[in-house]
Amino acid sequence: FDPILTPQRCFAAFAYGLSEDFHHHFSMDREADMDAQKVAVVTGGMGGLGQAICHKLAERGYRIVTTYSPGNDHATAWLAEQKAQGFDFSAYMIDVASFASCEAGVKKIISDIGRIDILINNAGITRDTTLKKMTLEDWHAVTTTNLDSVFNMTKQVLDGMLECQWGRIINISSVNGQKGAFGQTNYAAPKSGVHGFT
């Protein structure tokens, strides 16, 4: 069973167009099991980086499922836009900050599609402000979305991957999780936590 990829490798691979090492890693994945199309779930897949990840994996033959937050009011339009570009994605509303929502959402995906082979924990938000001005709500909103979500989603798919003896879990972190950034205490801290989790 392959270990979880490090956030540094994943961030570099996706941010710079998927490195050759990453291409090779997923090429081996596809050769390992050609019996069925593998399903990749990308949290926050409708954003900039998330959409790029969805496109890259779809181009390599994976079936793509993305999640979107309860406050997202353009999911249907986004799916239609992607379909017009030749990408037939599925989308499920999941509050990744909520363990219960993740549990129900993953069960629904598996019920509808049958499997989850790859999980990419990409969902993230920012509420930038100085620590002096930061509210408890600012802190909780970002930390639960950016760090708790990694635990919440990973817990739902891990047992199935272990049972199948195959799976990939990729956690998207940030360079700011290593060096910090002004006005991003609530962002850098959970991104650093993603490194530790991974």
N, C-alpha and C positions, 0 to 999 in steps of 0.2 A: 504493500500500500504506500503510495507516494506521499511524502511529507507535504505540508502546506508550503507554498512558495513564499519567500520572504517579501515583505512589502517593498524593500528597496528594488529587488529585481522586477517586480510587477509594475511599480511606478515608472521605472526607467523604460521598460518594454512598451507600455502603452503610451507614455508621454512622447516617446521618440519614434513612434510608428511600428512598434513590435520588433524587438531585436532578433537577430538570427538565432540566438540561443533560445528565445521564447518560441520562435517558429519551429525550431527543431524539437523542443519539448512537446508541443502540441501535435507535431507530425507523428511522433512516436505514440502519442495517445491514440490517435486515429487508427494507426496501424495495429494497435493492441486489440482493438475490438471493432470489427467492421460489420458485425451482425445487425446493429441498429444505430440510427442517428442519435448522437449524444445530445443531451439537453443541457444548455447553460442558462443559469438564472443570474441576471445582473441586477443588483439593487441600484436604484437611482439611475436606471439606464436611459432616461429621457433627457438627462443633462448633457453638457458638452463632452466630458470625458466618458461618461457612461454610454452615450450614443456612439462614440468612436469605438468603444470596446464591442458593443453590439454589432456594429458593421464589420469589424475585423473578424470576429468569430463566425458571423453568418457567412462571410466570404470564404471561410475555411470549412464550411459544411455543417456547422452546428445549428441546432434548432434553438432559437433565442426566446427566452421569457424574461421580461423586465418587470420590475415592481415600480409603483409610483405611490406617492403619499396621498393621504385623504384630502389634502388641500389642493391637489393638482386638478385644475379644471380644464386642461387641454389634452388629456390622455387620448381621447378619441381622435382628435385632430392630428395628434402626433402619429398615431398608428396609421391613419389614412395617408399622411405625408410619406411615411416610411414605405408603405405598400406601393405608392406611386413611383418610388425609387427602386422598387424590386425587392424590398425586404418584407417578408411576411412574419412579423413578430407577434407574440402574445404578450398581454400585459395584465397584471393583477394589482389591485389596490391593497397595499400592506403598509401599516404603520411600523416601520422597522424599529422604532423606539419602544414598541410594546411587545413583550414576549408572547402574550396571548394572540395578538394580531399576526405575528410571524408564524406561530404554531398553526393557526387556522388557515393562513394563506398558503403555507407550504403543503398542508394536507390537501387543499383545493387544487393546487398545481399538480400534485402527484395523482390525484383522482382524475383530473382532466387529461393529463398528458402521459402519465404512467411512470415517470422517472425524473430524477435530477442527478446529473452526472458531474456538473461543474457549478460551483457557487462563487460568484465574484461579489464580495462585499465592497461596493463602491459608493453607496449612499452617503451623503455628507452635506452639511449646511454650515454657514458662517453667520455669526452675529458679532462683528468686530466692534470693539470699543476698548478703551483703557480699563485696566482693572479697577481703578478708582470709580469709574462710572458703570461698571458691569453689574447687572442685577442677578439675583439668584435664578430668575427665569432665563436670562441670557446664558448662564452657566449650564443649567439643566437641559435646555433645548438642544444645545450643541453637543454636550457630552453624551446624552442618551442617543441622539441620532448618529453620532460619529463613532462611538465606542460600544455602548450597550447593544447597538444593532448587530455588531460583529458576533457577539455572543448569542444574541437572540436568533439570528439566522443560522449560524453554524450548528447550534444545538439541534435544529430541526432536521438537518441533512446528514449529520455525521454518522448516526447509527446505520442508515441505509447504505452509505458508502462503505462502511466497514463490513457490513454484511455481504455486499457485492465484491468486496476486495478491490474496489476501484473507485476513484473519485479525485476531484481537484477542488481545493478551497483557496481562493486568491483574495488577499486582503489589501485594499488600496489605501496606502498611507500618504504621507506628504513629507517633503524635506523639512517643513516647519515643525514636524514632530521630533526632529533631531536638533535643530538650531533655534527654534522659536521664532516669533515675529512680533513686532510692536502691535498692540491692540488685539492680539490673538491668543491670549492666555487660555480661553475656553476652547480654542481650536487646536493649538499646539499640544495641550495636555492629553486629550483623547487620542490624537494622532500618534503621540509617543506611546500611548497605551496600546495602540494597534500593533506597534512593533513588538512590545512585550508579549502581547497575546499570541502573536504569530510565532 
